Amino acid sequence: MTDQLDRSLSAAARYGDPDASLGVDTEVLRLQLAHRSVRRFGPRDVSDAELDALVTAAQSAPTSSNLQPWSVVAVRDPERKARLARLSGEQDFVAGAPLFLVWVADLGRARRLAVRSGATLDAADYLETTMIGFIDTALAAQNAVLAAASLGLGSVFVGAIRNRPLEVAEELELPPHAIAPFGLAVGHPDPTERADVKPRLPREAVLHRERYDAAGSDAHLGVYDERLRAYNQRFGLPGDWTARILTRLKGPESMGGRHLLREVLERLGLPSR
C-alpha cells in the first residue's frame, strides 16, 4: 500500500494532478519523477569520486555510430565560474555551485584524428553531423543528471551558456570544431531553497498512439495552464505556460543573442551546411 501511495504521489507531483498515477515503480523512475532544477547549493563540495561517476554515467549513454562526439569541462575555480556566470546571463547560481560542468559538442577530436591519419572528413561539415554532436551531448548530460540525483546531488541545466558562445569558447580554450551548447551546475541542494517538482504537460498532451492527433493533444493545454499557474503562484511567479511559450519564442529579441548561432557555428568550425 505504501509503494502504491508513493507511486501516486510521484505522478501527482509530476503532473500537478492529484488523480495522476503510475502503474509501475522502480527506484530509477522515482528519481526521474522527483527531478527538479536546483539553483541553490549547500557548502559541501562535489568529490572527485562523484565527478568521475557522473562522467562515467555520461559515457554510458547511447552514441550515434559510436562517434562519441562530446567532451565536458569541469570548472571549480571560483573566478572562472564567476566569469562563466556573467557570460550566462548573470546567473549567480553558476558561480555558487561547487561544480559547473560545461558540455561540449566536440567534433574537434574526429578532425584531429583525420589530420593524423591523412584522411578526409567532409561529412563533418554537414548539419547532420552537427546535430549528432548536439544530440549525443544532451543524451550524455542527462545520464549525468540522473546519476547525480542517485548520489544525492542536485543540478540545473544552463542553456544561457549559448548567449555568448565565442567568449565561452575562449574562456575554456576550446579547440576548433567544438562548441558548448549548455552547462550544468551541480552540488548538494540547499534545503531552504523554495522550489518543488514543476508540473509537466499532461501525458495525453504529448503521447500520440499510432498517428499524431493535434486536436486531441491541444485539448489538454488549458488545464495545464491552470496547473502551472497555480504552481507559479506558490512561489511568487507570474503567468502560465501559454504566456511563457509566446514570450520566450516571440522573436530574436527574446533569444538572448542566440539568434546568431548559425554564424557562430561557422566561426567555430562547424559549418553545418
C-alpha positions in Angstrom: 0.0 0.0 0.0 2.9 2.4 0.8 4.5 1.7 -2.6 1.3 2.4 -4.3 0.9 5.7 -2.4 4.5 6.7 -3.2 3.8 6.0 -6.9 0.7 8.1 -6.9 2.3 10.9 -5.1 5.3 11.0 -7.5 3.0 11.1 -10.5 0.7 13.6 -8.9 3.6 16.0 -8.3 5.0 15.5 -11.8 1.6 16.4 -13.4 0.2 18.7 -10.7 -2.8 16.4 -10.8 -3.9 14.6 -7.6 -5.5 11.9 -9.7 -2.4 11.1 -11.8 -0.9 7.7 -11.1 1.7 5.3 -12.5 1.1 1.5 -12.6 4.8 0.5 -12.3 7.6 1.5 -9.9 11.4 1.4 -9.8 14.0 3.4 -8.0 15.1 4.9 -11.3 11.5 6.0 -12.1 11.2 7.6 -8.6 14.4 9.6 -9.2 13.2 10.7 -12.6 9.7 11.7 -11.4 11.2 13.6 -8.5 13.6 15.7 -10.7 13.6 19.4 -10.2 16.1 22.1 -11.0 18.3 23.1 -8.1 19.7 26.6 -8.1 20.8 27.0 -4.5 23.6 24.7 -3.2 25.0 23.9 0.2 28.6 24.3 1.2 29.7 20.7 0.6 31.9 20.1 -2.4 31.4 17.5 -5.1 34.1 15.0 -4.7 36.4 13.7 -7.4 34.9 10.3 -7.0 31.4 11.8 -7.6 32.7 13.7 -10.6 34.2 10.5 -12.0 30.9 8.7 -11.5 29.0 11.5 -13.4 31.3 11.3 -16.3 31.3 7.5 -16.5 27.5 7.6 -16.4 27.5 10.1 -19.2 29.8 7.9 -21.2 27.3 5.1 -20.8 24.6 6.9 -22.8 23.8 5.9 -26.4 26.0 7.5 -29.0 25.4 7.5 -32.8 27.7 5.1 -34.6 30.0 5.2 -31.5 31.2 8.6 -32.6 31.3 9.9 -29.0 31.3 13.5 -30.3 31.4 15.3 -26.9 33.6 16.4 -24.1 33.0 18.0 -20.8 34.9 20.7 -18.9 34.7 20.5 -15.1 35.0 24.0 -13.6 35.7 24.5 -9.9 37.8 27.7 -9.9 35.7 30.5 -8.3 37.0 33.2 -10.7 36.3 31.1 -13.8 32.9 30.2 -12.5 32.2 33.9 -11.9 33.2 34.7 -15.5 31.0 32.0 -16.9 28.1 33.2 -14.7 28.4 36.6 -16.3 28.6 35.0 -19.8 25.5 33.0 -18.9 23.1 35.9 -18.4 24.4 36.9 -15.0 23.1 33.8 -13.3 24.7 33.8 -9.9 24.0 30.2 -9.1 26.6 29.2 -11.8 29.2 30.9 -9.6 27.6 29.5 -6.4 27.6 25.9 -7.4 30.7 23.9 -6.3 30.9 22.3 -9.7 30.0 23.7 -13.1 30.1 21.2 -16.0 30.4 22.7 -19.4 29.3 20.2 -22.0 30.9 20.4 -25.4 29.7 19.2 -28.8 33.1 18.2 -29.9 33.9 17.3 -33.5 37.5 18.5 -33.0 38.6 15.1 -31.8 37.5 13.5 -35.1 39.0 16.3 -37.1 42.4 15.8 -35.3 42.2 12.1 -35.9 41.6 12.8 -39.6 44.7 15.1 -39.8 46.9 12.5 -38.1 45.6 9.8 -40.5 45.8 12.0 -43.6 42.1 11.3 -44.2 39.3 13.4 -45.5 36.3 14.3 -43.2 33.9 16.1 -45.5 30.8 14.7 -43.8 31.7 16.7 -40.7 30.8 19.8 -42.5 27.1 18.9 -42.7 24.2 19.8 -40.4 23.5 16.1 -39.8 26.9 15.7 -38.1 26.5 18.9 -36.0 23.1 17.6 -34.9 24.7 14.3 -33.9 27.1 16.3 -31.8 24.4 18.2 -30.0 22.1 15.2 -29.6 24.8 12.9 -28.2 26.0 15.6 -25.8 22.5 16.0 -24.5 22.0 12.3 -24.0 25.3 12.1 -22.1 24.5 15.0 -19.9 21.0 13.7 -19.0 22.7 10.5 -17.9 24.9 12.6 -15.6 21.9 14.4 -14.2 20.2 11.1 -13.2 23.5 9.8 -11.8 23.8 13.0 -9.8 20.4 12.5 -8.3 21.2 9.0 -7.3 24.2 10.4 -5.3 22.0 13.0 -3.6 23.3 15.8 -5.8 21.1 18.5 -7.4 21.7 20.1 -10.7 20.3 22.6 -13.2 21.0 22.9 -16.9 22.2 26.3 -18.1 21.2 27.0 -21.7 22.3 30.6 -21.4 25.9 29.4 -22.0 24.9 29.8 -25.6 24.3 33.5 -25.2 27.9 34.3 -25.8 29.4 31.1 -27.2 32.5 32.7 -28.6 33.6 34.1 -25.3 32.8 30.8 -23.6 35.0 29.0 -26.1 37.8 31.5 -25.4 37.4 31.2 -21.7 37.7 27.4 -21.8 40.2 27.3 -24.6 38.0 25.1 -26.7 39.7 23.7 -29.8 38.3 24.4 -33.3 35.2 22.4 -34.3 33.8 22.5 -30.8 31.0 24.5 -29.1 29.5 24.5 -25.7 25.7 24.0 -26.0 24.9 24.1 -22.3 26.3 24.0 -18.8 25.2 22.0 -15.7 25.5 23.4 -12.2 26.0 20.6 -9.7 26.1 20.4 -5.9 24.3 19.4 -2.8 20.9 21.0 -2.7 20.3 23.7 -0.1 17.2 22.5 1.8 16.0 26.1 2.3 15.5 26.7 -1.4 11.9 27.5 -2.3 11.3 25.1 -5.2 9.4 21.9 -6.0 8.8 19.5 -8.8 7.4 21.6 -11.6 4.3 20.1 -13.3 4.7 19.0 -16.9 2.1 18.8 -19.7 -0.4 16.1 -19.2 0.7 12.8 -20.6 -2.1 12.9 -23.0 -0.8 16.1 -24.5 2.5 14.5 -25.6 1.6 10.8 -26.1 0.1 10.0 -29.5 -0.9 6.5 -30.4 -0.2 5.3 -34.0 -0.7 8.8 -35.5 -0.3 12.4 -34.4 -3.5 13.9 -33.1 -3.0 17.7 -32.8 -6.6 18.5 -31.7 -6.6 15.8 -29.1 -3.2 16.9 -27.8 -4.1 20.6 -27.7 -7.3 19.9 -25.8 -5.2 19.4 -22.7 -3.3 22.7 -22.8 -6.0 24.7 -20.9 -5.9 22.5 -17.8 -2.1 22.6 -17.9 -2.2 26.4 -17.9 -4.2 26.2 -14.7 -1.9 23.8 -13.0 1.3 25.7 -13.9 -0.3 29.0 -12.9 -1.1 27.5 -9.5 2.5 26.2 -9.2 3.9 29.6 -10.1 1.7 31.4 -7.6 3.1 29.2 -4.8 6.5 30.7 -5.5 5.5 34.2 -6.3 6.0 33.7 -10.1 3.7 35.2 -12.7 1.9 33.6 -15.7 1.0 30.3 -17.2 2.5 28.0 -19.8 0.9 29.7 -22.8 2.2 33.1 -21.8 5.7 31.6 -21.2 5.8 30.0 -24.7 4.6 33.1 -26.5 7.0 35.3 -24.7 10.0 33.1 -25.0 9.6 32.5 -28.7 8.3 35.9 -29.7 11.3 36.9 -31.8 15.1 37.4 -31.9 14.9 39.9 -29.1 13.7 37.1 -26.7 16.7 34.8 -27.5 19.5 36.4 -25.5 21.8 36.6 -28.5 21.3 33.0 -29.6 19.7 34.1 -32.9 23.3 34.4 -34.1 24.2 30.8 -33.5 24.4 29.8 -37.2 27.1 32.4 -37.7 28.8 31.4 -34.5 28.9 27.7 -35.6 30.6 28.7 -38.8 33.2 30.8 -37.0 33.9 27.8 -34.6 34.5 25.4 -37.4 31.0 23.8 -37.6 29.7 25.0 -40.9 26.6 22.7 -40.7 25.6 23.2 -44.3 
